[in-house]
Amino acid sequence: MPFDTPFLRMSISGANVSIANVNSGPVLECKEIEHQVDASACKSLRGIAGEAKPYSISVFASEVATIGNISAGSMILCSGNNMSIEGAVSSSWLGCGSGIGPGKSEVLGEASGGAGHGGRGGNVLPGSAGGGAAYDVSKELRFQQPGSWIVLPSADKGWPIWPGSGAASGDTPNKVNGGNGGGIIYIGSKKLVVAKTASIFAQGGVGSMGGGGGSGGALTLFVADISGGGAIDLSGGAASTPTLSPNIDETVNRTSIWDPNVLPGEAGKIGGGGGGGIVRITYLATITGGNGEQFIKDGGRISVDGGESAGGENGGAGVMVGANCSPGRGGVFCLPCPEGCHSPGRFSKCSPCDPGTCSSHTGAATCDVCPIGHFNPDFGKKECQPCPLGSFSKEPGLKKCELCAPGSFSDLVGSSACSACPVGSITTSSGSSNCTVCGIGETTAKAGATVCAVCKTKPVHSEFNMRGNCSYACFKGRNGLDCLTPFERLVKPIGPSCVVTPSTKHRGCVTSSHWRR
C-alpha cells in the first residue's frame, strides 16, 4: 500500500497488514499524547474514528504487520502477534517546529542553543546560555540532571508523551534557523523484528545559519521480544556555524558594520546541539520474560546521543529505559546484569552490589554476602577480598576486617580469628602478623601477653642462655640442675648437721669435722 501525501492522516485495520510506503508530514500541533504511555492503546484506539485518533498514522493488525517505509510526525503501529519492520520508520525532523515545545531554546546574537528533550540542549558559545531544558522524563530521572535545566510539569502523567522540541530561529529572513524536533512513535506487538537494513528514527533536525539542533523525539515500545539487528536512533540534531566565520575578530568587526542590530559581543557565536530523545521499552509478561538480548546479538544499534556542535556545546544524551525486566536483568534491552551488579524483582535496573557483598557472575538477582574471613569496602565488586595478614572477620558481610589485638596475631590471609601469642612471645601493637620472642632470660606468665618478664631463679654458677624462657647453662666444669662440680656434689650430702653432744647433752649444730665417736 503506497501513499505519499503531506499532512496525511490515515488509519488502517486488518488481520494482516502490509505497508510498502506511506509518507505524511510533521505533527500538526506540538502537544502531548497521553496514549503514548498506555499499554492498552492499541486496543482502545482501534475502534475510534480516524479523525479522533491522536496519531497521524495508525496501523492495527490483529495478526501480522509488515512495515516498509513510513514517515510521519506521529504514528502508532500495532500487531496482535508479530511485526516486521523492513524499511525506514521515521519521525525525524517531524516533531515540534523551530522554537516550539517545552524544550525550546533561545537565540543569542547570531546563534541559538539546541533544544532539549531527554537530554538538555547545548548552549551557545561563547556565552554558555540559550540551551533548551530537558523535559518529559520521570521524577527519578529529573534529579539526575542539573535543576536549572529541568521543566517540571504540573502533573506526572507518565513518560514520554511529547515529541521533540525545536531550536529557536531568528525573526528576520536569512538569519538563525533552528532545527525541528523529532516526532513521536508508538509500537505495540508481541514479537518485533527490525531487519538489519531497517530502522526506527526520530532524530532532531539540523540547524542552519548558526541555528541550534532540534531535540530527538520519543519512542515507546510495548513488546515481548525484539530481534533483527536494525537501527534505532533518536539523536539530537547537529548545530550549524554562522555563515560569516572567517575568524572571530573579523566576524565581530564586519558584523558590527553590516548589521547595527548585532552588538560586537553577540557576533561570532556558535549554536548548540540538540538534546537526545527518549526511548522507553516495556516488556510484556511472558513465561521466560521478555527482553531485547537477541536484537543486540543480531548486531542491533541504538542511540540517543546529543547533537554535535563544532564550536558550540554538544547536546546532552537522552534517556533509554527498559521496564518489567526479569530479575537479574536491566537496561533498555533487559540484558543480564554485569558482574558486580544485581537487579532484584522486576526493578529493570542493574544496581552495583553494596559494600560487604559481591557478584562474580552475570544476571544476578541478588548479590552474595562476603564469607567469614573476607570483606568488601566498595560498591560494584565482583569478588570479596580475604582479610590481610594481621586482621580477621568473624562474621559474614563485613565492609572491613578487624585488626588483631595486642598479644595476638594472624599469619594467614582470610582468617576468621586471631591466635594468642605463645608463652615467651608478645605483640605490643594491633594488626600483627607474627609475635616477637622475648629476650634471653625473659618470658611471659601465659599466652597472649604484651610484656616480657625477667626470669629470677637459676643456680649461682649458671647463666640464662635462651630467648623466651628461663633455661640456663652451667659454667664450665659444672653440671646438673644445680650446676655443681663433681666434688661439690660429693660433699654436699655431708654438709652441716644438727646433733646433741654425748658429754654435754647440748643441742646444737656442729660440723662433721668436729664430730668424734
Number of C-alpha atoms within 10 A of each C-alpha: 9 12 14 13 10 11 15 15 20 17 19 14 15 14 12 17 20 17 19 14 17 20 20 23 20 25 24 14 12 21 15 16 16 15 20 26 19 14 18 12 18 25 14 11 18 18 11 11 9 17 11 8 19 18 26 23 24 22 24 25 24 19 16 21 26 18 23 20 19 23 24 29 31 30 30 24 22 28 28 19 18 22 28 21 24 21 22 20 24 27 34 31 33 30 38 34 27 27 27 23 28 26 34 33 38 26 26 28 21 27 37 42 41 52 50 45 44 37 35 35 42 37 31 34 21 17 13 14 20 26 35 39 28 32 28 30 24 14 12 8 13 18 10 9 16 11 12 8 18 25 18 17 11 6 6 11 12 15 22 28 23 27 35 46 44 41 46 33 29 22 10 8 8 10 17 29 29 40 36 38 46 41 35 35 28 23 22 27 27 20 21 25 21 26 19 19 13 22 24 23 28 38 38 44 35 28 34 24 23 32 37 53 47 53 57 46 43 35 30 24 23 25 25 23 24 25 22 23 22 24 20 22 25 36 36 49 40 31 40 29 24 21 15 17 15 10 9 12 13 14 19 20 14 13 20 17 13 9 10 9 11 16 15 18 12 17 25 27 25 31 46 45 45 55 46 40 43 35 27 21 25 25 25 22 14 12 7 8 16 23 30 23 17 17 23 17 11 15 13 21 14 19 21 27 26 37 34 27 27 14 16 28 28 31 37 30 26 29 23 20 17 23 22 21 29 26 23 26 31 28 21 23 26 28 23 24 25 21 20 25 29 32 25 19 15 15 20 26 25 24 19 22 24 22 20 24 29 30 27 16 16 17 22 24 21 18 24 20 20 24 20 20 24 29 29 25 16 16 16 21 22 21 18 25 21 22 24 21 20 25 28 28 26 16 14 16 22 22 19 18 25 19 23 24 20 19 26 29 28 26 16 17 17 22 22 21 19 25 17 21 24 18 18 25 28 27 25 15 14 16 22 22 20 19 22 17 20 21 17 18 21 22 24 24 11 12 16 22 22 18 16 22 16 15 16 9 11 17 15 11 16 19 16 19 15 16 16 24 23 20 17 19 18 21 14 10 9 17 16 12 12 14 21 20 16 13 8 11 15 11 9 11 9 11 11 12 11 11 15 12 14 9 6 7 9 10 11 10 12 15 12 13 9 6 9 6 3
